[in-house]
Amino acid sequence: MTAPLRWLLRRLVLAALVVLGAAHAVFFAFRLLPGDPVRSVLGSTNPTPELVAQVRRELALDQPLVVQYGRFMGRLLTGDLGESYQLQQPVGQVIGGQLWPTLQLAVAAFVLALLLALAAAVLTADRPRARRLSSALELFAASSPAFGIGAVLLALLSFRLRWFPAMGGDGISGLVLPAVTLAVGMAGVFTQVLREELERVLDQPFVLTARARGGAELAVRLRHALRHGLIPLVTLAGWAAGALFGGAVVVETVFSRQGLGQLTATAVQGRDLPVVTGVVLLSATVFALINVAVDVLYRVIDPRIAERSTG
């Protein structure tokens, strides 16, 4: 087996351990929550003791913790996530039905954040006045909670100006405000990282040569400096994946938008362990695979990293 293949295999094994660790965390966290999970599953009704006992047996919650853990891991390792306690549907079907709206939101927010960061960084790098103003806005954006940004956008653009639907809109019009809400904080972080790298690159000899040849400043920044400045954004890919999913939980709740965020919030409130486990495993898998892809990209961009890791 070649060294690169051994390295990739190790990274995939570590990714699998991350996913497995996330599953363990969900299982034990739910067991530590106060209250009776059976009554949470049954909802606000006033069930009879017989019904409570029946549901407890059906969910195997009357078994010792070791037995519950064994059943949980056994089903998990065979790819069986079980059925939703609340919806009485297979977890894969429940998550699959809500995946597309969240994917739309995540992609739209990421693209918007990247475009805002590119524009802000290119226009303010090495320009002190513009940089100070932009830095203040970036700090405000990065530190503002998503629910606060969403509430302001709802109040201004939905309730007052009526440009966009307030809750649960379909199509592009219903996607704009949630995507903007999710993108603002990410754009602030992206801009700070990208501008810092651009300012370093703009002092490099090849940029000075391009300017000396008479190239327009904006063209020099876009054609010569930007592609080198984009490299640090690869580092943020893993963080961005986590931020997109974590933010989606809040944003979809604020805007009453269908998706994995809304599904997760409802499942946690109802202590629907199979659904929460499925969502956590999906997000952990995506996060782990993105980090593996980032490591691969580093080795492609700078082969010296591969030499050091296999040397």
SEDRENVEX-384691 format. One record per residue: x, y, z of N, C-alpha, C, CB in turn; residue number from 1; residue in three letters. Coordinates in steps of 0.05 Angstrom, whole numbers. Glycine has a CB too. Example, Ala and Ser with C-alpha at 12.3 -4.5 7.8 and 13.67 -1.06 7.14 Angstrom:
- 264	-114	156	246	-90	156	264	-66	156	226	-89	181	1	ALA
- 257	-45	142	273	-21	143	258	1	157	282	-12	114	2	SER
This chain:
- 17	-24	0	0	0	0	18	25	0	-19	0	24	1	MET
- 12	44	-18	28	68	-20	23	86	4	22	82	-46	2	THR
- 42	104	8	40	123	31	16	141	29	66	140	33	3	ALA
- 10	153	6	-14	169	4	-40	154	10	-17	182	-23	4	PRO
- -41	129	1	-65	113	7	-67	106	36	-64	87	-10	5	LEU
- -44	101	49	-45	96	78	-54	121	93	-17	87	88	6	ARG
- -44	144	84	-52	169	97	-82	173	94	-37	193	85	7	TRP
- -93	169	70	-121	173	65	-138	153	82	-128	170	36	8	LEU
- -129	129	84	-143	109	100	-144	117	129	-130	81	97	9	LEU
- -121	127	140	-121	137	167	-141	160	171	-93	146	175	10	ARG
- -142	178	152	-160	201	155	-189	191	154	-155	221	133	11	ARG
- -195	172	138	-223	161	136	-230	147	162	-226	143	112	12	LEU
- -211	132	174	-216	119	199	-222	139	221	-192	100	207	13	VAL
- -206	161	222	-211	182	241	-238	195	237	-188	203	239	14	LEU
- -246	199	212	-272	210	206	-294	192	216	-275	215	176	15	ALA
- -291	166	212	-311	147	222	-312	148	253	-304	118	213	16	ALA
- -290	151	266	-290	153	295	-304	178	305	-261	153	306	17	LEU
- -301	200	289	-316	225	296	-346	220	295	-307	248	277	18	VAL
- -355	207	274	-383	201	271	-393	183	293	-389	188	243	19	VAL
- -377	163	299	-384	144	321	-385	159	348	-364	121	322	20	LEU
- -367	177	352	-367	192	377	-392	210	379	-342	209	379	21	GLY
- -400	221	356	-425	238	356	-449	221	364	-429	251	329	22	ALA
- -450	196	354	-473	179	360	-473	172	390	-471	153	344	23	ALA
- -450	166	402	-448	161	430	-457	186	446	-420	153	438	24	HIS
- -449	209	438	-456	234	453	-486	237	453	-443	258	440	25	ALA
- -499	233	430	-529	235	429	-542	215	447	-539	232	400	26	VAL
- -534	190	446	-546	169	462	-545	176	492	-533	142	457	27	PHE
- -522	183	502	-519	188	531	-530	215	539	-489	186	539	28	PHE
- -529	234	521	-541	260	528	-571	258	533	-535	281	506	29	ALA
- -584	242	516	-613	239	519	-620	224	545	-625	223	495	30	PHE
- -602	206	553	-607	191	578	-603	209	603	-590	167	580	31	ARG
- -589	231	600	-584	249	622	-605	271	624	-556	261	619	32	LEU
- -622	274	604	-642	295	606	-662	289	627	-656	298	579	33	LEU
- -672	309	642	-692	304	663	-719	297	650	-695	328	681	34	PRO
- -736	284	666	-762	278	657	-764	250	644	-772	298	637	35	GLY
- -789	242	639	-794	216	628	-796	218	597	-820	204	639	36	ASP
- -778	205	582	-779	207	553	-805	196	541	-756	192	541	37	PRO
- -818	176	555	-842	165	544	-864	186	544	-851	141	561	38	VAL
- -867	202	566	-887	222	567	-881	245	547	-889	234	595	39	ARG
- -856	250	541	-849	269	520	-858	259	493	-819	275	520	40	SER
- -855	233	488	-863	222	463	-893	223	460	-853	192	461	41	VAL
- -908	217	482	-937	217	481	-949	245	479	-948	203	505	42	LEU
- -933	266	484	-943	293	481	-958	303	505	-960	295	457	43	GLY
- -976	322	500	-990	336	521	-1015	320	531	-999	363	512	44	SER
- -1020	297	521	-1043	281	530	-1038	271	558	-1048	257	511	45	THR
- -1059	261	571	-1057	250	598	-1059	220	596	-1079	263	617	46	ASN
- -1037	206	589	-1039	178	583	-1044	161	608	-1013	168	570	47	PRO
- -1057	138	604	-1061	119	626	-1035	105	632	-1083	99	619	48	THR
- -1032	95	656	-1008	80	663	-1003	56	645	-1010	70	692	49	PRO
- -1025	44	636	-1022	21	617	-1010	30	591	-1049	8	612	50	GLU
- -1019	53	581	-1008	63	555	-978	70	559	-1024	87	545	51	LEU
- -971	83	581	-944	90	586	-926	65	587	-941	106	613	52	VAL
- -936	44	601	-920	19	602	-918	6	575	-934	0	622	53	ALA
- -939	7	559	-938	-5	532	-917	9	515	-965	-4	519	54	GLN
- -918	36	514	-898	51	498	-870	47	508	-905	82	499	55	VAL
- -867	45	534	-840	41	546	-829	14	536	-841	42	576	56	ARG
- -846	-7	535	-837	-33	525	-831	-32	496	-859	-54	531	57	ARG
- -848	-18	480	-843	-16	451	-817	-2	445	-866	-1	438	58	GLU
- -810	18	461	-785	33	456	-761	20	471	-788	61	465	59	LEU
- -766	-2	484	-745	-16	499	-733	1	521	-723	-25	480	60	ALA
- -748	21	531	-739	38	552	-742	25	580	-753	65	552	61	LEU
- -755	2	581	-757	-13	606	-733	-31	610	-783	-29	607	62	ASP
- -715	-32	591	-691	-49	593	-668	-34	607	-682	-59	565	63	GLN
- -649	-49	618	-625	-35	630	-611	-19	609	-606	-56	642	64	PRO
- -596	1	619	-581	19	601	-562	4	583	-566	40	617	65	LEU
- -550	-17	593	-531	-32	577	-545	-45	553	-517	-54	594	66	VAL
- -569	-56	559	-584	-69	537	-593	-48	517	-609	-83	549	67	VAL
- -602	-24	526	-610	-3	508	-587	6	491	-621	21	524	68	GLN
- -563	8	503	-539	16	488	-532	-5	467	-516	20	507	69	TYR
- -534	-31	474	-528	-52	455	-547	-52	432	-529	-79	469	70	GLY
- -573	-48	437	-593	-47	415	-587	-23	398	-621	-46	427	71	ARG
- -581	0	410	-576	24	395	-552	21	377	-571	48	415	72	PHE
- -530	11	387	-506	8	371	-509	-14	350	-482	2	388	73	MET
- -523	-35	357	-527	-57	338	-543	-47	313	-542	-80	351	74	GLY
- -564	-32	318	-580	-22	296	-565	-1	280	-607	-10	306	75	ARG
- -549	15	295	-534	36	282	-513	24	263	-520	54	302	76	LEU
- -499	4	272	-478	-8	255	-488	-23	231	-461	-27	272	77	LEU
- -514	-30	232	-526	-42	208	-541	-22	190	-546	-64	217	78	THR
- -538	4	197	-551	25	181	-580	29	187	-547	19	153	79	GLY
- -590	17	208	-619	20	215	-622	41	236	-630	-8	225	80	ASP
- -632	64	229	-636	86	248	-663	84	262	-634	112	234	81	LEU
- -680	65	254	-705	62	268	-727	80	257	-702	66	297	82	GLY
- -748	82	272	-771	99	265	-773	123	284	-797	83	265	83	GLU
- -783	145	274	-788	168	290	-809	162	311	-797	192	273	84	SER
- -804	169	336	-823	164	357	-849	180	352	-811	172	385	85	TYR
- -846	204	342	-869	222	339	-883	218	313	-860	251	341	86	GLN
- -868	215	291	-881	213	264	-887	185	255	-863	226	244	87	LEU
- -876	165	269	-881	137	262	-873	131	233	-910	130	267	88	GLN
- -851	143	225	-840	139	198	-810	132	200	-844	164	180	89	GLN
- -799	117	181	-770	112	181	-754	138	182	-762	96	157	90	PRO
- -733	138	198	-717	163	201	-705	172	175	-694	158	222	91	VAL
- -696	153	158	-685	161	132	-705	176	115	-675	136	118	92	GLY
- -730	167	116	-751	180	101	-757	208	112	-776	163	101	93	GLN
- -757	210	139	-763	236	152	-741	256	145	-765	233	182	94	VAL
- -716	248	147	-694	266	141	-692	272	112	-667	254	151	95	ILE
- -697	252	95	-696	257	66	-717	277	57	-700	231	51	96	GLY
- -740	277	70	-761	296	63	-754	325	70	-786	288	75	97	GLY
- -736	329	89	-729	356	98	-701	365	89	-731	357	128	98	GLN
- -687	347	75	-659	353	68	-657	375	47	-645	328	58	99	LEU
- -674	374	26	-672	393	4	-675	422	12	-692	386	-17	100	TRP
- -695	430	28	-698	458	37	-673	468	51	-722	462	54	101	PRO
- -662	451	69	-638	459	83	-614	461	65	-631	439	106	102	THR
- -611	443	46	-590	444	26	-591	470	10	-590	420	8	103	LEU
- -616	477	1	-619	502	-13	-610	526	3	-649	506	-21	104	GLN
- -619	526	28	-611	549	46	-581	550	51	-626	546	73	105	LEU
- -569	527	55	-540	526	61	-524	536	37	-531	498	69	106	ALA
- -530	526	13	-516	533	-11	-520	563	-17	-525	516	-35	107	VAL
- -544	572	-15	-550	601	-21	-535	619	-1	-580	607	-19	108	ALA
- -535	611	25	-521	627	45	-491	627	41	-528	617	73	109	ALA
- -480	604	34	-451	602	30	-442	619	6	-442	573	26	110	PHE
- -457	616	-17	-450	632	-41	-452	662	-35	-468	624	-64	111	VAL
- -473	670	-21	-477	698	-15	-455	708	3	-504	703	-2	112	LEU
- -448	692	24	-426	701	42	-400	703	27	-424	680	65	113	ALA
- -395	684	9	-370	685	-6	-368	709	-25	-366	659	-23	114	LEU
- -391	716	-38	-391	739	-56	-388	765	-40	-418	740	-71	115	LEU
- -401	767	-17	-398	791	-1	-370	794	9	-417	790	23	116	LEU
- -358	772	17	-330	773	27	-310	780	5	-322	746	39	117	ALA
- -314	769	-19	-297	775	-41	-298	805	-48	-304	759	-66	118	LEU
- -322	816	-50	-325	844	-56	-313	862	-35	-355	851	-60	119	ALA
- -319	856	-10	-309	873	12	-279	871	14	-322	865	38	120	ALA
- -268	847	12	-239	844	16	-223	857	-7	-231	815	18	121	ALA
- -232	853	-32	-218	864	-55	-219	894	-55	-231	854	-81	122	VAL
- -242	906	-46	-245	935	-47	-232	950	-24	-274	942	-48	123	LEU
- -227	936	-2	-216	949	22	-188	942	29	-234	943	46	124	THR
- -176	921	17	-149	913	24	-129	936	18	-141	888	9	125	ALA
- -112	942	37	-91	963	34	-103	991	29	-73	956	10	126	ASP
- -128	995	38	-140	1021	37	-150	1028	66	-164	1022	17	127	ARG
- -134	1042	81	-138	1045	110	-166	1054	118	-118	1065	121	128	PRO
- -177	1075	105	-203	1085	113	-225	1065	108	-210	1111	98	129	ARG
- -225	1054	84	-245	1034	77	-242	1009	95	-243	1026	48	130	ALA
- -217	1003	101	-211	979	118	-223	983	146	-181	974	119	131	ARG
- -220	1006	157	-230	1011	185	-260	1008	185	-221	1038	195	132	ARG
- -273	1021	165	-303	1019	164	-312	990	160	-314	1037	142	133	LEU
- -299	976	142	-306	949	136	-301	931	160	-291	938	112	134	SER
- -279	935	174	-273	919	198	-294	922	220	-245	926	209	135	SER
- -303	946	223	-324	951	243	-350	936	236	-330	981	247	136	ALA
- -357	937	211	-381	923	202	-378	893	204	-388	931	173	137	LEU
- -354	883	197	-348	854	199	-350	844	228	-321	848	187	138	GLU
- -339	860	246	-340	852	274	-369	851	284	-324	871	291	139	LEU
- -384	871	276	-413	871	284	-428	847	272	-426	898	274	140	PHE
- -422	841	246	-436	819	233	-429	792	245	-430	819	203	141	ALA
- -403	789	251	-393	763	261	-403	758	289	-363	762	260	142	ALA
- -407	779	305	-415	776	333	-445	777	337	-402	797	350	143	SER
- -461	784	317	-490	786	320	-503	758	318	-501	805	298	144	SER
- -521	752	336	-534	726	335	-553	725	311	-550	721	361	145	PRO
- -556	701	300	-573	697	276	-602	705	282	-571	669	267	146	ALA
- -612	699	306	-640	705	311	-644	735	312	-649	692	337	147	PHE
- -624	750	321	-626	779	322	-627	791	294	-604	791	338	148	GLY
- -609	781	277	-608	791	249	-634	784	235	-584	778	233	149	ILE
- -644	759	239	-669	751	227	-692	768	236	-674	722	233	150	GLY
- -693	774	262	-715	790	272	-715	818	260	-714	792	302	151	ALA
- -691	830	257	-689	857	244	-698	856	215	-661	867	246	152	VAL
- -689	836	201	-697	834	172	-727	829	169	-681	811	159	153	LEU
- -738	813	187	-767	809	186	-782	834	191	-775	787	207	154	LEU
- -774	849	212	-788	874	219	-786	894	197	-776	885	245	155	ALA
- -763	897	184	-759	918	164	-769	910	137	-730	925	163	156	LEU
- -760	887	127	-766	880	99	-792	864	95	-743	864	89	157	LEU
- -802	852	116	-827	836	114	-851	852	125	-824	810	128	158	SER
- -849	859	150	-872	871	163	-876	900	154	-869	870	193	159	PHE
- -854	915	151	-857	944	144	-858	947	114	-834	960	155	160	ARG
- -838	938	99	-837	943	70	-852	922	54	-808	944	61	161	LEU
- -857	899	66	-872	877	53	-859	868	26	-900	886	47	162	ARG
- -832	868	26	-818	859	2	-816	828	1	-790	871	1	163	TRP
- -815	816	24	-812	787	25	-832	775	44	-783	780	33	164	PHE
- -839	749	40	-858	736	58	-845	734	86	-866	709	48	165	PRO
- -862	737	106	-852	736	134	-846	708	144	-872	749	153	166	ALA
- -863	689	137	-860	662	148	-864	641	126	-879	658	171	167	MET
- -846	622	125	-850	598	109	-856	602	79	-872	583	120	168	GLY
- -845	623	67	-850	628	38	-836	608	21	-840	656	31	169	GLY
- -847	604	-3	-835	585	-22	-820	600	-43	-857	567	-35	170	ASP
- -803	585	-58	-789	597	-81	-767	616	-72	-808	612	-98	171	GLY
- -757	632	-91	-735	650	-86	-742	671	-65	-726	664	-112	172	ILE
- -766	682	-66	-774	703	-48	-773	693	-19	-802	713	-54	173	SER
- -780	667	-14	-780	656	12	-752	648	22	-798	633	14	174	GLY
- -733	647	3	-706	639	10	-688	663	16	-694	623	-13	175	LEU
- -694	687	7	-676	710	8	-670	717	37	-688	734	-6	176	VAL
- -690	722	54	-684	731	81	-670	710	98	-710	740	94	177	LEU
- -679	685	97	-663	665	112	-634	662	103	-677	638	110	178	PRO
- -630	664	77	-602	661	66	-585	685	75	-602	659	36	179	ALA
- -597	709	74	-582	733	83	-576	731	112	-599	759	77	180	VAL
- -595	723	128	-591	720	157	-568	701	163	-617	710	170	181	THR
- -568	678	149	-547	658	154	-520	667	143	-555	632	142	182	LEU
- -520	683	122	-495	691	109	-480	714	122	-501	699	80	183	ALA
- -495	731	137	-482	756	147	-458	750	165	-503	772	163	184	VAL
- -462	733	186	-440	727	204	-417	713	190	-450	710	227	185	GLY
- -423	695	172	-402	680	158	-387	699	140	-415	658	141	186	MET
- -401	718	127	-387	738	110	-368	755	125	-408	755	95	187	ALA
- -375	762	150	-356	777	167	-330	763	172	-369	784	193	188	GLY
- -332	737	178	-308	721	183	-292	717	157	-315	694	196	189	VAL
- -306	710	136	-292	706	110	-277	731	102	-313	699	88	190	PHE
- -289	754	105	-277	779	96	-251	785	111	-296	803	99	191	THR
- -252	781	137	-228	786	154	-205	768	145	-234	782	183	192	GLN
- -210	743	141	-189	724	133	-179	730	105	-199	695	135	193	VAL
- -197	735	87	-189	740	59	-174	766	56	-214	739	41	194	LEU
- -183	787	69	-169	813	66	-141	812	77	-185	835	80	195	ARG
- -138	798	100	-111	796	112	-92	782	93	-112	781	139	196	GLU
- -101	761	80	-84	746	61	-79	763	36	-96	719	54	197	GLU
- -100	777	27	-96	794	3	-75	816	8	-123	807	-5	198	LEU
- -76	828	32	-56	849	38	-28	838	38	-63	862	65	199	GLU
- -25	813	47	1	801	45	10	796	17	2	774	61	200	ARG
- -9	786	0	-3	779	-27	3	804	-44	-26	763	-40	201	VAL
- -11	826	-38	-8	851	-53	20	863	-51	-28	871	-44	202	LEU
- 36	854	-31	63	864	-28	83	845	-41	70	867	1	203	ASP
- 74	823	-53	92	805	-66	103	816	-92	78	778	-71	204	GLN
- 127	807	-100	139	817	-125	123	814	-150	166	804	-129	205	PRO
- 109	791	-153	94	787	-177	71	806	-180	83	758	-178	206	PHE
- 60	816	-158	38	836	-159	50	863	-166	23	838	-132	207	VAL
- 73	870	-154	86	895	-161	94	895	-191	111	899	-144	208	LEU
- 102	872	-202	109	871	-230	85	876	-247	122	844	-237	209	THR
- 62	864	-240	37	868	-255	29	897	-255	15	851	-243	210	ALA
- 33	911	-232	26	939	-231	45	955	-249	28	950	-202	211	ARG
- 71	948	-248	91	963	-264	86	960	-294	119	952	-258	212	ALA
- 72	939	-302	66	935	-330	41	952	-339	61	906	-336	213	ARG
- 30	967	-320	8	984	-327	-20	973	-323	11	992	-355	214	GLY
- -21	951	-308	-47	939	-303	-64	956	-284	-44	911	-292	215	GLY
- -90	957	-289	-108	972	-271	-108	958	-244	-136	973	-283	216	ALA
- -111	974	-223	-110	963	-196	-130	942	-191	-113	986	-176	217	GLU
- -155	946	-199	-176	926	-195	-170	900	-210	-203	937	-203	218	LEU
- -160	903	-235	-153	880	-251	-130	864	-238	-145	888	-279	219	ALA
- -110	879	-227	-88	865	-214	-97	850	-190	-66	886	-205	220	VAL
- -116	861	-174	-126	848	-151	-142	823	-158	-143	867	-134	221	ARG
- -158	825	-179	-175	802	-186	-160	780	-201	-198	812	-204	222	LEU
- -142	788	-219	-128	768	-235	-104	756	-222	-119	781	-261	223	ARG
- -90	771	-206	-64	762	-195	-65	756	-165	-43	782	-201	224	HIS
- -77	773	-150	-76	770	-121	-98	752	-109	-78	797	-107	225	ALA
- -122	753	-122	-145	740	-110	-141	710	-108	-169	747	-125	226	LEU
- -131	698	-129	-130	668	-129	-111	658	-107	-121	658	-156	227	ARG
- -90	674	-101	-72	666	-79	-85	672	-52	-46	681	-81	228	HIS
- -101	693	-51	-114	700	-26	-137	681	-18	-125	728	-27	229	GLY
- -147	666	-37	-169	648	-32	-160	623	-16	-182	640	-57	230	LEU
- -134	617	-16	-125	592	-4	-133	590	25	-94	591	-6	231	ILE
- -130	611	42	-138	608	70	-168	602	74	-132	633	86	232	PRO
- -185	608	55	-213	602	58	-218	572	58	-229	615	35	233	LEU
- -199	557	46	-202	528	47	-201	518	77	-179	514	31	234	VAL
- -185	532	93	-183	525	121	-210	527	135	-163	542	135	235	THR
- -226	546	126	-252	552	139	-274	533	130	-260	580	135	236	LEU
- -269	515	112	-290	499	101	-304	482	122	-279	480	79	237	ALA
- -288	470	140	-300	454	161	-317	471	180	-279	439	176	238	GLY
- -306	494	188	-321	512	205	-346	521	191	-304	536	213	239	TRP
- -344	527	165	-368	537	151	-390	516	150	-360	544	122	240	ALA
- -383	490	147	-403	469	147	-417	468	173	-390	442	141	241	ALA
- -403	470	196	-415	470	222	-432	494	226	-395	468	243	242	GLY
- -422	517	217	-437	542	221	-463	542	204	-420	566	213	243	ALA
- -462	531	181	-486	530	164	-507	513	176	-479	519	136	244	LEU
- -500	489	187	-520	472	199	-530	484	225	-509	444	203	245	PHE
- -512	493	242	-520	504	268	-537	529	264	-496	511	284	246	GLY
- -530	545	244	-546	569	239	-573	562	227	-532	587	221	247	GLY
- -574	540	211	-600	533	199	-621	525	220	-595	509	180	248	ALA
- -612	514	242	-631	507	264	-645	532	273	-616	493	287	249	VAL
- -630	554	277	-641	579	287	-657	592	265	-619	597	297	250	VAL
- -645	594	241	-658	610	220	-684	597	211	-639	612	196	251	VAL
- -684	571	208	-709	558	199	-731	560	221	-704	528	193	252	GLU
- -723	562	246	-743	566	267	-754	594	266	-731	560	294	253	THR
- -736	614	263	-744	642	262	-763	647	239	-720	661	260	254	VAL
- -757	636	216	-774	641	192	-795	619	187	-756	644	168	255	PHE
- -799	602	206	-818	580	203	-814	565	176	-847	590	205	256	SER
- -789	560	170	-782	547	145	-777	518	148	-757	561	132	257	ARG
- -787	502	130	-783	473	132	-754	466	127	-801	458	111	258	GLN
- -744	445	140	-717	436	136	-707	421	160	-699	461	131	259	GLY
- -681	413	159	-670	397	180	-668	413	206	-642	388	172	260	LEU
- -665	439	205	-664	455	229	-690	454	244	-657	484	222	261	GLY
- -711	459	230	-738	457	243	-743	429	253	-759	466	223	262	GLN
- -736	409	237	-740	381	245	-724	375	270	-732	363	222	263	LEU
- -699	384	272	-683	379	295	-694	392	320	-655	389	291	264	THR
- -703	417	318	-714	431	341	-739	417	351	-721	460	334	265	ALA
- -756	407	333	-780	393	341	-773	366	354	-799	389	317	266	THR
- -753	352	342	-745	326	353	-732	328	380	-726	312	333	267	ALA
- -716	348	384	-703	352	411	-725	358	431	-682	374	410	268	VAL
- -744	375	425	-765	382	443	-782	358	450	-782	404	431	269	GLN
- -787	341	431	-803	317	436	-786	292	444	-818	310	412	270	GLY
- -760	296	447	-741	274	455	-744	251	435	-747	265	483	271	ARG
- -745	257	410	-747	237	389	-718	228	382	-762	248	363	272	ASP
- -708	209	398	-680	201	395	-672	191	368	-674	180	416	273	LEU
- -688	174	354	-679	165	328	-675	188	308	-700	146	317	274	PRO
- -693	208	308	-690	230	289	-666	247	296	-716	248	289	275	VAL
- -663	253	322	-639	269	330	-614	255	323	-640	276	360	276	VAL
- -613	229	328	-589	213	321	-583	214	291	-593	184	330	277	THR
- -604	211	275	-600	212	246	-590	239	237	-626	206	232	278	GLY
- -601	260	247	-592	287	239	-563	292	248	-610	309	251	279	VAL
- -557	284	273	-529	288	283	-509	272	267	-528	280	313	280	VAL
- -516	247	261	-498	230	245	-494	242	217	-509	201	242	281	LEU
- -515	252	205	-513	265	179	-494	289	180	-540	274	168	282	LEU
- -499	307	199	-482	330	201	-453	323	208	-493	350	222	283	SER
- -449	303	226	-422	295	233	-408	283	209	-422	275	256	284	ALA
- -422	267	193	-410	255	169	-402	277	149	-430	236	156	285	THR
- -420	296	144	-413	318	126	-389	333	136	-437	337	122	286	VAL
- -389	340	162	-366	355	174	-340	339	171	-372	361	203	287	PHE
- -341	313	177	-316	297	176	-306	294	147	-321	269	188	288	ALA
- -324	290	128	-316	287	100	-305	313	89	-339	277	83	289	LEU
- -317	335	97	-306	361	88	-278	366	98	-325	384	97	290	ILE
- -273	358	123	-246	361	134	-226	343	120	-246	356	164	291	ASN
- -235	319	113	-217	301	97	-211	314	70	-230	273	93	292	VAL
- -232	325	57	-228	338	31	-209	362	33	-255	347	19	293	ALA
- -212	377	55	-194	400	60	-165	391	62	-202	415	85	294	VAL
- -160	369	77	-133	359	79	-122	350	52	-133	335	99	295	ASP
- -139	338	36	-131	329	9	-124	354	-8	-153	313	-5	296	VAL
- -140	374	-6	-135	399	-22	-109	412	-13	-158	419	-18	297	LEU
- -103	412	13	-77	422	22	-54	408	9	-75	420	53	298	TYR
- -56	382	7	-34	366	-4	-32	371	-34	-39	336	1	299	ARG
- -54	377	-47	-53	384	-75	-41	411	-80	-81	382	-88	300	VAL
- -50	431	-63	-40	458	-66	-10	460	-59	-56	477	-48	301	ILE
- -2	447	-37	26	448	-28	36	420	-24	28	465	-2	302	ASP
- 49	408	-44	59	380	-41	79	376	-18	73	372	-67	303	PRO
- 90	398	-8	109	396	15	95	385	39	121	423	21	304	ARG
- 68	390	42	53	380	64	53	349	63	25	391	65	305	ILE
- 49	338	39	48	309	36	76	298	43	41	301	7	306	ALA
- 97	311	34	124	301	40	129	301	70	145	319	27	307	GLU
- 120	322	85	125	322	114	109	301	128	118	350	125	308	ARG
- 83	296	119	66	277	133	74	248	128	38	282	125	309	SER
- 88	243	106	96	216	100	126	211	104	88	209	71	310	THR
- 139	233	110	168	230	113	176	219	140	181	257	110	311	GLY
